[in-house]
Amino acid sequence: WSREHVPVLLEWSRRISIGLTTLAIRLFMNTYGSYSIHDDKHYRHFLEVVLGDRRSQGLVTVSNHRSLFDDPGVVSCLLPLHVAVVPKYNRWGICSQEYCFNQALPGIVKGY
């Protein structure tokens, strides 16, 4: 299968798992944290980049600590809920430099 044609069962599984996870993250962030979004030209540009053709432009996330939670947590809270639950608009880190590219993890990634 290709990215353009995803099997129906896989697409349903993605939507259910990412949708429920996004809702759980939102509940956690709104219960135990606080954030505000200022609807200005920068936020609208961010939405245009995320919702537009992303193959031509990347999005880099920088944080001041070690966490793989930032991309799914923070970015999904920045997006409107109806967009955040759609799998193709979510960002999920599978590894970070501190956890996967260290001397304690042997394997095929060693040396990079």
ABEGO torsion letter per residue (X at the ends): XBAABBBAAAAAAAAAAAAAAAAAAAAAAAAABBBBBBBBAAAAAAAAAAABBAAABBBBBBBABBBAAAAAAAAAAABBAAAAABAAABBBBABBAAAABBAABBEAABGX
